[in-house]
Amino acid sequence: MIDILELCGISAIMESIKKKINLPTIQPEEKQVYHADQITPKKYSFRPQTLEQYIGQERAKELIELNIAKIKTIKPVHFIISGTRGHGKSTLAYILAKELDMKIHTYIGGSFTMDNLQDFLTASATTETNPHILFIDEIHGLPKELAEFLYPLLEDFILPIGNLKVRPFIFIGATTDKNILQKKFSPLIDRCGCHANLEHYNPDDIKKILKQYNDQIYKLNIAENIYDLLSVNTRFNPRTSIAMFDDFIVCKDIAKVLNAHRIIKNSLTTDDIIILEHLQEINKPIGEETLAIIIQQTRQDYRTLIEPFLLSQGYISRTAKGRVITEKAKKLLGEINANK
């Protein structure tokens, strides 16, 4: 049990820090704080509750299992979970909380404030049960001053002003861009003992995820070819595949679903085809800004939402002068045009 004087010390020091580092504040009614008991699966949603239910990502799961054992037997460990959007970073954080029987407090990096941190430390200090988990999603968007403030907290559980020892906790940071995180906050990464990097899924994993989802939510008899089509036309992204499976449940017409998402073949959308056809027609390297303009997207959206898939599947290559089409893409365009 934390002494009341120590708890008051936390509040006083945090208030003093907020005045000194001049961070933006959020009114209490505007705070966006979620707790594990508020994020329990609803009737038409399913989040794996154990590592056994969590399909794929065997390397990441093995590393997480090892560090769960370390936390239970030796000392606290902090986590960085990195990977593409929709690949299950938040799900792993909640599974960690469940495995450790700890309450999880979830925030978003770009909107995380000193008030949020004070709330977390106060809640953690007043509990008589296990330590709490501080989970910050999109951690690369964390304000610089707050990230630097966290360094001594993560390393020694000490507030950097006042040298007040706080109750140990577990920190989990999730990011879709570990490179940015490394450039901005490398000391934060260094203080996290477990780096779980989520890999790209394959069609077999996506099929298993969809079947598990159907078994848990709809319990319908779905033809195998539906799973096959979705597994290769959802960019191997669990979140996307589940959303499109829901679409199919609503309309019972897989062709309509694919058409609604503008998918032509093998997860390639009409925008992807426009890019590939343009690269083939020009037959020389083209910069990402030009390609973004062609499909009426921002450069950032092209870079984060379009290009990674085209690169990972070997449809385009990057050169010093720009992007070029590959022979694989040329062959696929030939097949598409032949079936028109």
ZILINTA-V995082 format. One record per residue. N is the residue number from 1. SS is DSSP state (@ for helix, = for strand, . for the rest). PHI is phi in radians with two decimals (NA if undefined). Layout:
# ZILINTA-V995082
n: {N & N}
ss: {SS & SS}
phi: {PHI & PHI}
This chain:
# ZILINTA-V995082
n: {1 & 2 & 3 & 4 & 5 & 6 & 7 & 8 & 9 & 10 & 11 & 12 & 13 & 14 & 15 & 16 & 17 & 18 & 19 & 20 & 21 & 22 & 23 & 24 & 25 & 26 & 27 & 28 & 29 & 30 & 31 & 32 & 33 & 34 & 35 & 36 & 37 & 38 & 39 & 40 & 41 & 42 & 43 & 44 & 45 & 46 & 47 & 48 & 49 & 50 & 51 & 52 & 53 & 54 & 55 & 56 & 57 & 58 & 59 & 60 & 61 & 62 & 63 & 64 & 65 & 66 & 67 & 68 & 69 & 70 & 71 & 72 & 73 & 74 & 75 & 76 & 77 & 78 & 79 & 80 & 81 & 82 & 83 & 84 & 85 & 86 & 87 & 88 & 89 & 90 & 91 & 92 & 93 & 94 & 95 & 96 & 97 & 98 & 99 & 100 & 101 & 102 & 103 & 104 & 105 & 106 & 107 & 108 & 109 & 110 & 111 & 112 & 113 & 114 & 115 & 116 & 117 & 118 & 119 & 120 & 121 & 122 & 123 & 124 & 125 & 126 & 127 & 128 & 129 & 130 & 131 & 132 & 133 & 134 & 135 & 136 & 137 & 138 & 139 & 140 & 141 & 142 & 143 & 144 & 145 & 146 & 147 & 148 & 149 & 150 & 151 & 152 & 153 & 154 & 155 & 156 & 157 & 158 & 159 & 160 & 161 & 162 & 163 & 164 & 165 & 166 & 167 & 168 & 169 & 170 & 171 & 172 & 173 & 174 & 175 & 176 & 177 & 178 & 179 & 180 & 181 & 182 & 183 & 184 & 185 & 186 & 187 & 188 & 189 & 190 & 191 & 192 & 193 & 194 & 195 & 196 & 197 & 198 & 199 & 200 & 201 & 202 & 203 & 204 & 205 & 206 & 207 & 208 & 209 & 210 & 211 & 212 & 213 & 214 & 215 & 216 & 217 & 218 & 219 & 220 & 221 & 222 & 223 & 224 & 225 & 226 & 227 & 228 & 229 & 230 & 231 & 232 & 233 & 234 & 235 & 236 & 237 & 238 & 239 & 240 & 241 & 242 & 243 & 244 & 245 & 246 & 247 & 248 & 249 & 250 & 251 & 252 & 253 & 254 & 255 & 256 & 257 & 258 & 259 & 260 & 261 & 262 & 263 & 264 & 265 & 266 & 267 & 268 & 269 & 270 & 271 & 272 & 273 & 274 & 275 & 276 & 277 & 278 & 279 & 280 & 281 & 282 & 283 & 284 & 285 & 286 & 287 & 288 & 289 & 290 & 291 & 292 & 293 & 294 & 295 & 296 & 297 & 298 & 299 & 300 & 301 & 302 & 303 & 304 & 305 & 306 & 307 & 308 & 309 & 310 & 311 & 312 & 313 & 314 & 315 & 316 & 317 & 318 & 319 & 320 & 321 & 322 & 323 & 324 & 325 & 326 & 327 & 328 & 329 & 330 & 331 & 332 & 333 & 334 & 335 & 336 & 337 & 338 & 339 & 340}
ss: {. & . & . & @ & @ & @ & @ & @ & @ & @ & @ & @ & @ & @ & @ & @ & @ & @ & @ & @ & @ & . & . & . & . & . & . & @ & @ & @ & . & . & . & = & = & @ & @ & @ & . & . & . & . & . & . & . & . & . & . & . & . & . & . & . & . & . & . & . & @ & @ & @ & @ & @ & @ & @ & @ & @ & @ & @ & @ & @ & @ & @ & @ & . & . & . & . & . & = & = & = & = & . & . & . & . & . & . & @ & @ & @ & @ & @ & @ & @ & @ & @ & @ & @ & @ & . & . & . & = & = & = & = & = & @ & @ & @ & . & . & @ & @ & @ & @ & @ & @ & @ & @ & @ & @ & @ & @ & @ & . & . & . & . & . & . & = & = & = & = & = & . & @ & @ & @ & . & . & @ & @ & @ & @ & @ & @ & @ & @ & @ & @ & @ & @ & @ & . & = & . & . & . & . & . & . & = & . & . & . & . & = & = & = & = & = & = & . & . & @ & @ & @ & @ & @ & @ & @ & @ & @ & @ & @ & @ & @ & . & . & . & = & = & = & = & . & . & . & . & . & @ & @ & @ & @ & @ & @ & @ & @ & @ & @ & @ & @ & @ & @ & . & . & . & . & . & . & . & @ & @ & @ & @ & @ & @ & @ & @ & @ & . & . & . & . & . & @ & @ & @ & @ & @ & @ & @ & @ & @ & @ & @ & @ & @ & @ & . & . & @ & @ & @ & @ & @ & @ & @ & . & . & = & = & = & . & . & = & = & @ & @ & @ & @ & @ & @ & @ & @ & @ & @ & @ & @ & @ & . & . & . & = & . & @ & @ & @ & @ & @ & @ & @ & . & . & . & . & @ & @ & @ & @ & @ & @ & @ & @ & @ & @ & @ & @ & @ & @ & . & . & . & = & = & = & = & . & . & = & = & = & = & . & @ & @ & @ & @ & @ & @ & @ & @ & @ & @ & @ & @ & . & .}
phi: {NA & -1.39 & -1.10 & -1.09 & -1.15 & -1.18 & -1.10 & -1.11 & -1.08 & -1.02 & -1.10 & -1.13 & -1.17 & -1.12 & -1.11 & -1.13 & -1.15 & -1.02 & -1.25 & -1.37 & -1.67 & 0.97 & -1.49 & -1.11 & -1.94 & -2.13 & -1.10 & -0.87 & -1.27 & -1.67 & -1.11 & -2.06 & -2.12 & -2.14 & -2.09 & -0.98 & -1.28 & -1.68 & -2.06 & -1.18 & -0.98 & -1.52 & -1.05 & -2.01 & -2.46 & -2.49 & -2.13 & -0.88 & -1.77 & -2.40 & -1.14 & -1.18 & -1.31 & -1.33 & -1.49 & 1.39 & 0.96 & -1.10 & -1.14 & -1.10 & -1.13 & -1.08 & -1.15 & -1.17 & -1.03 & -1.07 & -1.36 & -1.09 & -1.09 & -1.13 & -1.10 & -1.26 & -2.08 & -2.16 & -2.83 & -1.13 & -2.32 & -1.75 & -2.19 & -2.08 & -1.99 & -2.10 & 2.88 & -1.12 & -0.97 & 1.41 & -1.65 & 1.81 & -1.15 & -1.13 & -1.02 & -1.11 & -1.09 & -1.21 & -1.11 & -0.99 & -1.06 & -1.17 & -1.10 & -1.61 & 0.97 & -2.13 & -1.34 & -1.91 & -1.98 & -1.92 & -2.39 & -1.88 & -0.90 & -1.17 & -1.98 & -1.30 & -2.18 & -1.12 & -1.06 & -1.05 & -1.12 & -1.09 & -1.02 & -1.12 & -1.10 & -1.16 & -1.09 & -1.15 & -1.25 & -1.57 & -1.41 & -1.83 & -1.74 & -1.11 & -0.99 & -1.72 & -1.99 & -1.73 & -1.94 & -2.02 & -1.41 & 0.86 & -1.10 & -1.17 & -1.61 & -1.11 & -1.00 & -0.98 & -1.09 & -1.23 & -1.05 & -1.16 & -1.14 & -1.31 & -0.93 & -1.21 & -1.12 & -1.27 & -1.41 & -2.22 & 0.98 & -2.20 & -1.23 & -1.14 & -2.01 & 1.74 & 0.89 & -1.50 & -1.33 & -1.88 & -1.14 & -0.95 & -2.50 & -1.88 & -1.87 & -2.24 & -2.01 & -1.97 & -2.58 & -1.63 & -2.51 & -1.21 & -1.09 & -1.10 & -1.04 & -1.11 & -1.21 & -1.45 & -2.38 & -1.05 & -1.10 & -1.17 & -1.07 & -1.09 & -1.52 & -1.82 & -1.38 & -2.15 & -1.97 & -1.74 & -1.79 & -1.42 & -1.60 & -1.19 & -1.39 & -2.01 & -0.99 & -1.10 & -1.11 & -1.10 & -1.06 & -1.09 & -1.10 & -1.17 & -1.19 & -1.10 & -1.09 & -1.10 & -1.09 & -1.48 & -1.89 & -1.66 & 0.98 & -1.86 & -1.50 & -1.83 & -1.06 & -1.04 & -1.15 & -1.17 & -1.07 & -1.07 & -1.13 & -1.22 & -1.17 & -1.90 & -2.15 & -2.19 & 0.97 & 0.96 & -1.98 & -0.97 & -1.10 & -1.13 & -1.12 & -1.17 & -1.09 & -1.29 & -1.13 & -1.04 & -1.04 & -1.14 & -1.03 & -1.23 & -1.86 & 1.04 & -2.41 & -1.16 & -1.11 & -1.14 & -1.10 & -1.08 & -1.15 & -1.08 & -1.61 & 1.03 & -1.60 & -1.65 & -2.93 & 0.87 & 1.29 & -1.33 & -1.64 & -1.05 & -1.12 & -1.04 & -1.12 & -1.03 & -1.09 & -1.14 & -1.14 & -1.16 & -1.08 & -1.19 & -1.20 & -1.25 & 1.04 & -2.76 & -1.04 & -2.28 & -1.29 & -1.12 & -1.13 & -1.13 & -1.13 & -1.12 & -1.13 & -1.03 & -1.76 & 0.99 & -2.08 & -1.26 & -1.07 & -1.14 & -1.12 & -1.06 & -1.16 & -1.70 & -1.84 & -1.85 & -1.11 & -0.95 & -1.20 & -1.08 & -1.25 & -1.11 & -1.61 & 1.31 & -1.58 & -2.37 & -2.26 & -1.71 & -2.19 & -1.10 & -1.69 & 2.56 & -1.67 & -2.28 & -1.41 & -1.75 & -1.12 & -1.04 & -1.20 & -1.08 & -1.12 & -1.14 & -1.06 & -1.08 & -1.15 & -1.13 & -1.17 & -1.21 & -1.63 & -1.27}
